[in-house]
Amino acid sequence: MLSRVFRFNDPQTGAPQISDFPDSKPTGDTPLEIRMKHFTEIENFTFLGYTLAHELGGTTPRPIRTVADLQVPDEEFQNFVNTARTATLTDEQLADSVLDVGINWEHFVASNDNELIPDHPLKITDVLMQEKIDSLDIITEAFVREINLRSIEKQTGTGTKTRRGHD
């Protein structure tokens, strides 16, 4: 595999899946190079999730199960998570949501390069802004996990039986 973020088929179900986002930093010769590769991975992860969710085609709004117990460090984004807990979204709406949150995550990372900590290039010196970045990361990953669950359910015919576009 050439990329640390990728699409694959689940070996047990055959369902298309998006890889987990890497926990480790990418390689690079300088802190800025590492940070730039990181936000490229964020963009790829977001776009892969967006694409898969659109391909699922489910038209019945469903809850976002992966945010049920989600906690994030930033109050503004925790309020967003609290709202997401009660939302029901079609696959297309979930796709649009992962794109919105993921692009915000990418832009929050990319627009703070001047504050990177050289020994930890994925972190910045502004603690409050870092909490926002971490929150967007957590939310995006939760949305992609929901997309992966919906993909498995579509492939296996499990999940809510009243959905349209998944049968």
TIVO-2410 file (N, C-alpha, C; in nm, 3 decimals):
# residues 167
REC num residu      c1      c2      c3 atome chaine
REC   1      M   0.085  -0.117   0.000     N      A
REC   1      M   0.000   0.000   0.000    CA      A
REC   1      M   0.090   0.124   0.000     C      A
REC   2      L   0.062   0.215  -0.088     N      A
REC   2      L   0.142   0.337  -0.098    CA      A
REC   2      L   0.092   0.448  -0.008     C      A
REC   3      S  -0.033   0.442   0.030     N      A
REC   3      S  -0.093   0.546   0.113    CA      A
REC   3      S  -0.129   0.490   0.249     C      A
REC   4      R  -0.120   0.573   0.351     N      A
REC   4      R  -0.158   0.530   0.486    CA      A
REC   4      R  -0.308   0.541   0.507     C      A
REC   5      V  -0.378   0.606   0.417     N      A
REC   5      V  -0.524   0.619   0.420    CA      A
REC   5      V  -0.574   0.558   0.290     C      A
REC   6      F  -0.666   0.462   0.300     N      A
REC   6      F  -0.704   0.390   0.179    CA      A
REC   6      F  -0.842   0.327   0.193     C      A
REC   7      R  -0.894   0.286   0.079     N      A
REC   7      R  -1.020   0.213   0.071    CA      A
REC   7      R  -0.986   0.066   0.047     C      A
REC   8      F  -1.064  -0.021   0.108     N      A
REC   8      F  -1.043  -0.165   0.090    CA      A
REC   8      F  -1.177  -0.235   0.108     C      A
REC   9      N  -1.180  -0.362   0.074     N      A
REC   9      N  -1.300  -0.442   0.097    CA      A
REC   9      N  -1.279  -0.526   0.222     C      A
REC  10      D  -1.376  -0.522   0.312     N      A
REC  10      D  -1.370  -0.600   0.435    CA      A
REC  10      D  -1.359  -0.748   0.397     C      A
REC  11      P  -1.257  -0.816   0.450     N      A
REC  11      P  -1.237  -0.956   0.410    CA      A
REC  11      P  -1.351  -1.050   0.452     C      A
REC  12      Q  -1.426  -1.016   0.556     N      A
REC  12      Q  -1.534  -1.103   0.602    CA      A
REC  12      Q  -1.664  -1.080   0.527     C      A
REC  13      T  -1.692  -0.954   0.491     N      A
REC  13      T  -1.821  -0.924   0.428    CA      A
REC  13      T  -1.809  -0.881   0.282     C      A
REC  14      G  -1.690  -0.840   0.240     N      A
REC  14      G  -1.673  -0.786   0.106    CA      A
REC  14      G  -1.716  -0.641   0.094     C      A
REC  15      A  -1.762  -0.581   0.204     N      A
REC  15      A  -1.811  -0.443   0.200    CA      A
REC  15      A  -1.695  -0.344   0.185     C      A
REC  16      P  -1.712  -0.243   0.099     N      A
REC  16      P  -1.611  -0.139   0.091    CA      A
REC  16      P  -1.596  -0.068   0.227     C      A
REC  17      Q  -1.473  -0.040   0.263     N      A
REC  17      Q  -1.442   0.024   0.391    CA      A
REC  17      Q  -1.334   0.129   0.371     C      A
REC  18      I  -1.329   0.225   0.463     N      A
REC  18      I  -1.221   0.323   0.467    CA      A
REC  18      I  -1.133   0.286   0.586     C      A
REC  19      S  -1.003   0.288   0.565     N      A
REC  19      S  -0.908   0.254   0.671    CA      A
REC  19      S  -0.923   0.349   0.789     C      A
REC  20      D  -0.878   0.304   0.905     N      A
REC  20      D  -0.869   0.394   1.019    CA      A
REC  20      D  -0.768   0.502   0.986     C      A
REC  21      F  -0.788   0.620   1.045     N      A
REC  21      F  -0.691   0.727   1.025    CA      A
REC  21      F  -0.566   0.693   1.106     C      A
REC  22      P  -0.447   0.711   1.050     N      A
REC  22      P  -0.325   0.673   1.121    CA      A
REC  22      P  -0.306   0.752   1.252     C      A
REC  23      D  -0.263   0.680   1.356     N      A
REC  23      D  -0.234   0.744   1.484    CA      A
REC  23      D  -0.096   0.805   1.487     C      A
REC  24      S  -0.006   0.755   1.405     N      A
REC  24      S   0.131   0.804   1.404    CA      A
REC  24      S   0.147   0.913   1.299     C      A
REC  25      K   0.251   0.994   1.316     N      A
REC  25      K   0.276   1.101   1.219    CA      A
REC  25      K   0.339   1.042   1.093     C      A
REC  26      P   0.316   1.107   0.979     N      A
REC  26      P   0.381   1.061   0.857    CA      A
REC  26      P   0.532   1.088   0.863     C      A
REC  27      T   0.604   1.030   0.771     N      A
REC  27      T   0.748   1.054   0.765    CA      A
REC  27      T   0.775   1.187   0.697     C      A
REC  28      G   0.892   1.240   0.723     N      A
REC  28      G   0.932   1.365   0.658    CA      A
REC  28      G   1.064   1.415   0.713     C      A
REC  29      D   1.131   1.497   0.633     N      A
REC  29      D   1.261   1.550   0.672    CA      A
REC  29      D   1.252   1.672   0.762     C      A
REC  30      T   1.139   1.742   0.757     N      A
REC  30      T   1.123   1.863   0.838    CA      A
REC  30      T   0.987   1.859   0.906     C      A
REC  31      P   0.971   1.933   1.016     N      A
REC  31      P   0.840   1.940   1.082    CA      A
REC  31      P   0.730   1.990   0.988     C      A
REC  32      L   0.760   2.087   0.903     N      A
REC  32      L   0.659   2.139   0.812    CA      A
REC  32      L   0.619   2.034   0.708     C      A
REC  33      E   0.716   1.959   0.657     N      A
REC  33      E   0.683   1.852   0.561    CA      A
REC  33      E   0.591   1.749   0.626     C      A
REC  34      I   0.621   1.711   0.748     N      A
REC  34      I   0.538   1.615   0.820    CA      A
REC  34      I   0.396   1.668   0.836     C      A
REC  35      R   0.385   1.795   0.874     N      A
REC  35      R   0.253   1.857   0.893    CA      A
REC  35      R   0.177   1.863   0.760     C      A
REC  36      M   0.246   1.897   0.652     N      A
REC  36      M   0.180   1.905   0.521    CA      A
REC  36      M   0.131   1.767   0.476     C      A
REC  37      K   0.210   1.664   0.498     N      A
REC  37      K   0.165   1.529   0.464    CA      A
REC  37      K   0.045   1.489   0.550     C      A
REC  38      H   0.044   1.535   0.674     N      A
REC  38      H  -0.069   1.507   0.764    CA      A
REC  38      H  -0.197   1.567   0.709     C      A
REC  39      F  -0.194   1.693   0.667     N      A
REC  39      F  -0.321   1.748   0.618    CA      A
REC  39      F  -0.359   1.693   0.482     C      A
REC  40      T  -0.264   1.641   0.406     N      A
REC  40      T  -0.300   1.568   0.284    CA      A
REC  40      T  -0.373   1.438   0.320     C      A
REC  41      E  -0.326   1.370   0.424     N      A
REC  41      E  -0.395   1.248   0.469    CA      A
REC  41      E  -0.536   1.280   0.519     C      A
REC  42      I  -0.552   1.393   0.587     N      A
REC  42      I  -0.685   1.434   0.632    CA      A
REC  42      I  -0.777   1.452   0.511     C      A
REC  43      E  -0.727   1.520   0.409     N      A
REC  43      E  -0.807   1.543   0.288    CA      A
REC  43      E  -0.845   1.411   0.222     C      A
REC  44      N  -0.749   1.320   0.208     N      A
REC  44      N  -0.776   1.190   0.146    CA      A
REC  44      N  -0.878   1.111   0.227     C      A
REC  45      F  -0.861   1.106   0.357     N      A
REC  45      F  -0.952   1.033   0.446    CA      A
REC  45      F  -1.094   1.087   0.433     C      A
REC  46      T  -1.106   1.219   0.435     N      A
REC  46      T  -1.236   1.284   0.423    CA      A
REC  46      T  -1.301   1.253   0.290     C      A
REC  47      F  -1.225   1.266   0.182     N      A
REC  47      F  -1.281   1.243   0.050    CA      A
REC  47      F  -1.320   1.097   0.028     C      A
REC  48      L  -1.239   1.004   0.077     N      A
REC  48      L  -1.275   0.863   0.065    CA      A
REC  48      L  -1.405   0.833   0.139     C      A
REC  49      G  -1.420   0.888   0.261     N      A
REC  49      G  -1.544   0.869   0.336    CA      A
REC  49      G  -1.664   0.930   0.264     C      A
REC  50      Y  -1.646   1.050   0.214     N      A
REC  50      Y  -1.750   1.120   0.139    CA      A
REC  50      Y  -1.795   1.037   0.018     C      A
REC  51      T  -1.698   0.987  -0.057     N      A
REC  51      T  -1.729   0.910  -0.178    CA      A
REC  51      T  -1.804   0.782  -0.145     C      A
REC  52      L  -1.755   0.708  -0.045     N      A
REC  52      L  -1.822   0.583  -0.008    CA      A
REC  52      L  -1.964   0.608   0.040     C      A
REC  53      A  -1.984   0.711   0.121     N      A
REC  53      A  -2.119   0.740   0.171    CA      A
REC  53      A  -2.215   0.770   0.056     C      A
REC  54      H  -2.169   0.847  -0.044     N      A
REC  54      H  -2.254   0.875  -0.160    CA      A
REC  54      H  -2.285   0.747  -0.238     C      A
REC  55      E  -2.187   0.658  -0.249     N      A
REC  55      E  -2.209   0.534  -0.322    CA      A
REC  55      E  -2.311   0.444  -0.254     C      A
REC  56      L  -2.324   0.455  -0.122     N      A
REC  56      L  -2.417   0.368  -0.049    CA      A
REC  56      L  -2.561   0.394  -0.092     C      A
REC  57      G  -2.595   0.520  -0.115     N      A
REC  57      G  -2.724   0.553  -0.175    CA      A
REC  57      G  -2.846   0.540  -0.086     C      A
REC  58      G  -2.831   0.516   0.041     N      A
REC  58      G  -2.947   0.503   0.130    CA      A
REC  58      G  -3.021   0.636   0.142     C      A
REC  59      T  -3.152   0.631   0.128     N      A
REC  59      T  -3.232   0.754   0.127    CA      A
REC  59      T  -3.316   0.772   0.254     C      A
REC  60      T  -3.315   0.674   0.341     N      A
REC  60      T  -3.390   0.685   0.466    CA      A
REC  60      T  -3.298   0.743   0.573     C      A
REC  61      P  -3.338   0.852   0.638     N      A
REC  61      P  -3.254   0.909   0.745    CA      A
REC  61      P  -3.236   0.809   0.859     C      A
REC  62      R  -3.112   0.800   0.906     N      A
REC  62      R  -3.076   0.708   1.014    CA      A
REC  62      R  -2.990   0.781   1.116     C      A
REC  63      P  -2.988   0.734   1.240     N      A
REC  63      P  -2.903   0.797   1.341    CA      A
REC  63      P  -2.754   0.774   1.311     C      A
REC  64      I  -2.671   0.859   1.368     N      A
REC  64      I  -2.525   0.845   1.360    CA      A
REC  64      I  -2.483   0.775   1.489     C      A
REC  65      R  -2.479   0.644   1.485     N      A
REC  65      R  -2.455   0.566   1.607    CA      A
REC  65      R  -2.318   0.590   1.668     C      A
REC  66      T  -2.221   0.624   1.588     N      A
REC  66      T  -2.083   0.638   1.636    CA      A
REC  66      T  -2.058   0.766   1.714     C      A
REC  67      V  -2.158   0.851   1.726     N      A
REC  67      V  -2.142   0.971   1.810    CA      A
REC  67      V  -2.219   0.959   1.941     C      A
REC  68      A  -2.283   0.846   1.964     N      A
REC  68      A  -2.369   0.829   2.082    CA      A
REC  68      A  -2.298   0.861   2.213     C      A
REC  69      D  -2.174   0.819   2.228     N      A
REC  69      D  -2.098   0.844   2.351    CA      A
REC  69      D  -1.975   0.930   2.327     C      A
REC  70      L  -1.971   0.998   2.214     N      A
REC  70      L  -1.852   1.072   2.175    CA      A
REC  70      L  -1.832   1.196   2.262     C      A
REC  71      Q  -1.709   1.214   2.307     N      A
REC  71      Q  -1.670   1.332   2.382    CA      A
REC  71      Q  -1.553   1.397   2.310     C      A
REC  72      V  -1.558   1.529   2.293     N      A
REC  72      V  -1.449   1.604   2.232    CA      A
REC  72      V  -1.407   1.716   2.325     C      A
REC  73      P  -1.282   1.764   2.315     N      A
REC  73      P  -1.232   1.861   2.411    CA      A
REC  73      P  -1.284   2.003   2.396     C      A
REC  74      D  -1.336   2.040   2.279     N      A
REC  74      D  -1.379   2.177   2.255    CA      A
REC  74      D  -1.530   2.190   2.277     C      A
REC  75      E  -1.571   2.290   2.352     N      A
REC  75      E  -1.713   2.307   2.387    CA      A
REC  75      E  -1.801   2.330   2.264     C      A
REC  76      E  -1.757   2.415   2.172     N      A
REC  76      E  -1.836   2.441   2.052    CA      A
REC  76      E  -1.861   2.311   1.975     C      A
REC  77      F  -1.757   2.232   1.957     N      A
REC  77      F  -1.772   2.109   1.881    CA      A
REC  77      F  -1.840   2.000   1.962     C      A
REC  78      Q  -1.834   2.007   2.094     N      A
REC  78      Q  -1.913   1.913   2.175    CA      A
REC  78      Q  -2.062   1.942   2.156     C      A
REC  79      N  -2.098   2.069   2.146     N      A
REC  79      N  -2.237   2.104   2.118    CA      A
REC  79      N  -2.281   2.049   1.982     C      A
REC  80      F  -2.190   2.054   1.883     N      A
REC  80      F  -2.218   1.995   1.752    CA      A
REC  80      F  -2.242   1.845   1.765     C      A
REC  81      V  -2.157   1.777   1.842     N      A
REC  81      V  -2.172   1.632   1.866    CA      A
REC  81      V  -2.306   1.605   1.934     C      A
REC  82      N  -2.341   1.686   2.033     N      A
REC  82      N  -2.468   1.668   2.103    CA      A
REC  82      N  -2.586   1.679   2.006     C      A
REC  83      T  -2.578   1.772   1.913     N      A
REC  83      T  -2.682   1.785   1.810    CA      A
REC  83      T  -2.682   1.664   1.718     C      A
REC  84      A  -2.561   1.619   1.681     N      A
REC  84      A  -2.549   1.502   1.591    CA      A
REC  84      A  -2.608   1.376   1.655     C      A
REC  85      R  -2.605   1.368   1.787     N      A
REC  85      R  -2.660   1.251   1.856    CA      A
REC  85      R  -2.809   1.234   1.830     C      A
REC  86      T  -2.879   1.344   1.810     N      A
REC  86      T  -3.024   1.338   1.790    CA      A
REC  86      T  -3.063   1.347   1.642     C      A
REC  87      A  -2.963   1.365   1.555     N      A
REC  87      A  -2.991   1.380   1.412    CA      A
REC  87      A  -3.008   1.244   1.346     C      A
REC  88      T  -3.088   1.242   1.242     N      A
REC  88      T  -3.096   1.126   1.154    CA      A
REC  88      T  -3.061   1.176   1.014     C      A
REC  89      L  -2.966   1.108   0.949     N      A
REC  89      L  -2.918   1.153   0.819    CA      A
REC  89      L  -2.925   1.040   0.717     C      A
REC  90      T  -2.958   1.077   0.594     N      A
REC  90      T  -2.944   0.983   0.484    CA      A
REC  90      T  -2.795   0.962   0.458     C      A
REC  91      D  -2.762   0.865   0.376     N      A
REC  91      D  -2.621   0.844   0.343    CA      A
REC  91      D  -2.561   0.968   0.275     C      A
REC  92      E  -2.637   1.032   0.189     N      A
REC  92      E  -2.587   1.152   0.121    CA      A
REC  92      E  -2.565   1.265   0.221     C      A
REC  93      Q  -2.658   1.282   0.314     N      A
REC  93      Q  -2.640   1.385   0.417    CA      A
REC  93      Q  -2.519   1.355   0.505     C      A
REC  94      L  -2.497   1.228   0.536     N      A
REC  94      L  -2.378   1.190   0.613    CA      A
REC  94      L  -2.252   1.220   0.532     C      A
REC  95      A  -2.256   1.192   0.402     N      A
REC  95      A  -2.143   1.224   0.315    CA      A
REC  95      A  -2.112   1.373   0.319     C      A
REC  96      D  -2.215   1.454   0.305     N      A
REC  96      D  -2.195   1.600   0.308    CA      A
REC  96      D  -2.141   1.645   0.444     C      A
REC  97      S  -2.187   1.581   0.550     N      A
REC  97      S  -2.142   1.617   0.685    CA      A
REC  97      S  -1.996   1.580   0.707     C      A
REC  98      V  -1.954   1.461   0.661     N      A
REC  98      V  -1.813   1.423   0.677    CA      A
REC  98      V  -1.725   1.515   0.594     C      A
REC  99      L  -1.772   1.556   0.479     N      A
REC  99      L  -1.695   1.649   0.396    CA      A
REC  99      L  -1.679   1.783   0.467     C      A
REC 100      D  -1.787   1.834   0.524     N      A
REC 100      D  -1.783   1.963   0.594    CA      A
REC 100      D  -1.688   1.958   0.714     C      A
REC 101      V  -1.705   1.859   0.798     N      A
REC 101      V  -1.621   1.850   0.919    CA      A
REC 101      V  -1.476   1.819   0.882     C      A
REC 102      G  -1.457   1.728   0.788     N      A
REC 102      G  -1.322   1.691   0.748    CA      A
REC 102      G  -1.245   1.805   0.683     C      A
REC 103      I  -1.313   1.883   0.598     N      A
REC 103      I  -1.246   1.999   0.537    CA      A
REC 103      I  -1.213   2.102   0.644     C      A
REC 104      N  -1.302   2.120   0.739     N      A
REC 104      N  -1.269   2.210   0.851    CA      A
REC 104      N  -1.145   2.160   0.925     C      A
REC 105      W  -1.140   2.030   0.953     N      A
REC 105      W  -1.023   1.972   1.021    CA      A
REC 105      W  -0.897   2.002   0.941     C      A
REC 106      E  -0.901   1.974   0.811     N      A
REC 106      E  -0.785   1.999   0.726    CA      A
REC 106      E  -0.745   2.147   0.730     C      A
REC 107      H  -0.842   2.236   0.716     N      A
REC 107      H  -0.811   2.380   0.712    CA      A
REC 107      H  -0.761   2.432   0.847     C      A
REC 108      F  -0.816   2.380   0.955     N      A
REC 108      F  -0.767   2.421   1.087    CA      A
REC 108      F  -0.621   2.379   1.105     C      A
REC 109      V  -0.587   2.262   1.055     N      A
REC 109      V  -0.447   2.216   1.062    CA      A
REC 109      V  -0.359   2.302   0.970     C      A
REC 110      A  -0.401   2.319   0.846     N      A
REC 110      A  -0.319   2.387   0.746    CA      A
REC 110      A  -0.299   2.536   0.777     C      A
REC 111      S  -0.394   2.598   0.841     N      A
REC 111      S  -0.385   2.743   0.865    CA      A
REC 111      S  -0.307   2.777   0.991     C      A
REC 112      N  -0.254   2.678   1.059     N      A
REC 112      N  -0.179   2.704   1.182    CA      A
REC 112      N  -0.036   2.651   1.175     C      A
REC 113      D   0.018   2.640   1.054     N      A
REC 113      D   0.154   2.591   1.037    CA      A
REC 113      D   0.256   2.676   1.113     C      A
REC 114      N   0.229   2.805   1.123     N      A
REC 114      N   0.323   2.895   1.191    CA      A
REC 114      N   0.332   2.868   1.340     C      A
REC 115      E   0.240   2.790   1.395     N      A
REC 115      E   0.240   2.762   1.539    CA      A
REC 115      E   0.280   2.618   1.572     C      A
REC 116      L   0.329   2.544   1.471     N      A
REC 116      L   0.362   2.405   1.497    CA      A
REC 116      L   0.475   2.393   1.599     C      A
REC 117      I   0.471   2.287   1.675     N      A
REC 117      I   0.575   2.257   1.773    CA      A
REC 117      I   0.676   2.166   1.701     C      A
REC 118      P   0.801   2.213   1.680     N      A
REC 118      P   0.897   2.137   1.598    CA      A
REC 118      P   0.915   1.991   1.640     C      A
REC 119      D   0.916   1.963   1.769     N      A
REC 119      D   0.933   1.824   1.814    CA      A
REC 119      D   0.806   1.741   1.800     C      A
REC 120      H   0.691   1.809   1.783     N      A
REC 120      H   0.561   1.744   1.769    CA      A
REC 120      H   0.482   1.817   1.659     C      A
REC 121      P   0.521   1.800   1.530     N      A
REC 121      P   0.467   1.884   1.423    CA      A
REC 121      P   0.317   1.871   1.397     C      A
REC 122      L   0.252   1.771   1.458     N      A
REC 122      L   0.106   1.762   1.441    CA      A
REC 122      L   0.033   1.842   1.548     C      A
REC 123      K   0.106   1.903   1.637     N      A
REC 123      K   0.049   1.984   1.745    CA      A
REC 123      K   0.093   2.129   1.728     C      A
REC 124      I   0.011   2.221   1.782     N      A
REC 124      I   0.044   2.364   1.777    CA      A
REC 124      I   0.049   2.421   1.918     C      A
REC 125      T   0.108   2.540   1.929     N      A
REC 125      T   0.126   2.602   2.060    CA      A
REC 125      T  -0.004   2.661   2.116     C      A
REC 126      D  -0.100   2.693   2.031     N      A
REC 126      D  -0.228   2.750   2.075    CA      A
REC 126      D  -0.317   2.635   2.126     C      A
REC 127      V  -0.326   2.623   2.257     N      A
REC 127      V  -0.396   2.509   2.319    CA      A
REC 127      V  -0.544   2.507   2.282     C      A
REC 128      L  -0.610   2.621   2.281     N      A
REC 128      L  -0.753   2.623   2.248    CA      A
REC 128      L  -0.778   2.584   2.102     C      A
REC 129      M  -0.692   2.632   2.012     N      A
REC 129      M  -0.707   2.594   1.872    CA      A
REC 129      M  -0.674   2.446   1.854     C      A
REC 130      Q  -0.578   2.395   1.929     N      A
REC 130      Q  -0.545   2.252   1.921    CA      A
REC 130      Q  -0.664   2.168   1.966     C      A
REC 131      E  -0.738   2.215   2.066     N      A
REC 131      E  -0.859   2.142   2.109    CA      A
REC 131      E  -0.962   2.138   1.997     C      A
REC 132      K  -0.974   2.245   1.921     N      A
REC 132      K  -1.067   2.246   1.808    CA      A
REC 132      K  -1.022   2.147   1.701     C      A
REC 133      I  -0.891   2.147   1.672     N      A
REC 133      I  -0.837   2.053   1.573    CA      A
REC 133      I  -0.861   1.909   1.619     C      A
REC 134      D  -0.831   1.881   1.744     N      A
REC 134      D  -0.852   1.745   1.796    CA      A
REC 134      D  -0.999   1.706   1.791     C      A
REC 135      S  -1.087   1.799   1.819     N      A
REC 135      S  -1.231   1.772   1.814    CA      A
REC 135      S  -1.277   1.739   1.672     C      A
REC 136      L  -1.231   1.817   1.575     N      A
REC 136      L  -1.268   1.790   1.436    CA      A
REC 136      L  -1.214   1.654   1.390     C      A
REC 137      D  -1.095   1.619   1.436     N      A
REC 137      D  -1.037   1.487   1.408    CA      A
REC 137      D  -1.130   1.377   1.461     C      A
REC 138      I  -1.165   1.387   1.586     N      A
REC 138      I  -1.248   1.284   1.652    CA      A
REC 138      I  -1.384   1.271   1.582     C      A
REC 139      I  -1.445   1.383   1.548     N      A
REC 139      I  -1.577   1.381   1.483    CA      A
REC 139      I  -1.567   1.320   1.342     C      A
REC 140      T  -1.467   1.361   1.266     N      A
REC 140      T  -1.451   1.307   1.130    CA      A
REC 140      T  -1.431   1.156   1.135     C      A
REC 141      E  -1.346   1.110   1.225     N      A
REC 141      E  -1.323   0.966   1.236    CA      A
REC 141      E  -1.451   0.892   1.277     C      A
REC 142      A  -1.532   0.952   1.364     N      A
REC 142      A  -1.659   0.890   1.404    CA      A
REC 142      A  -1.755   0.882   1.286     C      A
REC 143      F  -1.762   0.987   1.206     N      A
REC 143      F  -1.849   0.985   1.088    CA      A
REC 143      F  -1.805   0.878   0.989     C      A
REC 144      V  -1.675   0.864   0.968     N      A
REC 144      V  -1.627   0.760   0.875    CA      A
REC 144      V  -1.656   0.621   0.930     C      A
REC 145      R  -1.646   0.603   1.061     N      A
REC 145      R  -1.683   0.473   1.120    CA      A
REC 145      R  -1.831   0.443   1.094     C      A
REC 146      E  -1.916   0.544   1.102     N      A
REC 146      E  -2.059   0.524   1.071    CA      A
REC 146      E  -2.077   0.484   0.925     C      A
REC 147      I  -2.005   0.549   0.836     N      A
REC 147      I  -2.012   0.515   0.694    CA      A
REC 147      I  -1.969   0.370   0.674     C      A
REC 148      N  -1.862   0.329   0.740     N      A
REC 148      N  -1.816   0.190   0.730    CA      A
REC 148      N  -1.922   0.092   0.780     C      A
REC 149      L  -1.988   0.126   0.892     N      A
REC 149      L  -2.096   0.040   0.944    CA      A
REC 149      L  -2.210   0.028   0.843     C      A
REC 150      R  -2.249   0.141   0.787     N      A
REC 150      R  -2.358   0.140   0.689    CA      A
REC 150      R  -2.319   0.059   0.565     C      A
REC 151      S  -2.194   0.064   0.527     N      A
REC 151      S  -2.148  -0.013   0.411    CA      A
REC 151      S  -2.158  -0.162   0.439     C      A
REC 152      I  -2.118  -0.204   0.557     N      A
REC 152      I  -2.129  -0.346   0.593    CA      A
REC 152      I  -2.275  -0.388   0.597     C      A
REC 153      E  -2.361  -0.303   0.653     N      A
REC 153      E  -2.504  -0.335   0.659    CA      A
REC 153      E  -2.564  -0.347   0.519     C      A
REC 154      K  -2.524  -0.260   0.430     N      A
REC 154      K  -2.574  -0.269   0.292    CA      A
REC 154      K  -2.527  -0.399   0.228     C      A
REC 155      Q  -2.402  -0.433   0.247     N      A
REC 155      Q  -2.343  -0.553   0.185    CA      A
REC 155      Q  -2.407  -0.681   0.240     C      A
REC 156      T  -2.434  -0.682   0.369     N      A
REC 156      T  -2.484  -0.805   0.432    CA      A
REC 156      T  -2.636  -0.808   0.447     C      A
REC 157      G  -2.703  -0.696   0.420     N      A
REC 157      G  -2.847  -0.691   0.433    CA      A
REC 157      G  -2.894  -0.681   0.577     C      A
REC 158      T  -2.803  -0.643   0.668     N      A
REC 158      T  -2.841  -0.626   0.808    CA      A
REC 158      T  -2.872  -0.481   0.836     C      A
REC 159      G  -2.916  -0.452   0.956     N      A
REC 159      G  -2.950  -0.314   0.993    CA      A
REC 159      G  -3.098  -0.291   0.981     C      A
REC 160      T  -3.135  -0.165   0.972     N      A
REC 160      T  -3.275  -0.126   0.967    CA      A
REC 160      T  -3.339  -0.179   0.839     C      A
REC 161      K  -3.449  -0.250   0.855     N      A
REC 161      K  -3.516  -0.312   0.741    CA      A
REC 161      K  -3.602  -0.213   0.661     C      A
REC 162      T  -3.630  -0.096   0.718     N      A
REC 162      T  -3.718  -0.002   0.651    CA      A
REC 162      T  -3.644   0.095   0.561     C      A
REC 163      R  -3.513   0.080   0.548     N      A
REC 163      R  -3.436   0.173   0.465    CA      A
REC 163      R  -3.471   0.151   0.319     C      A
REC 164      R  -3.469   0.260   0.248     N      A
REC 164      R  -3.484   0.253   0.102    CA      A
REC 164      R  -3.346   0.275   0.042     C      A
REC 165      G  -3.322   0.216  -0.070     N      A
REC 165      G  -3.195   0.233  -0.137    CA      A
REC 165      G  -3.087   0.141  -0.086     C      A
REC 166      H  -3.116   0.060   0.015     N      A
REC 166      H  -3.018  -0.034   0.067    CA      A
REC 166      H  -3.059  -0.177   0.039     C      A
REC 167      D  -3.180  -0.197  -0.010     N      A
REC 167      D  -3.231  -0.333  -0.030    CA      A
REC 167      D  -3.185  -0.392  -0.161     C      A
***
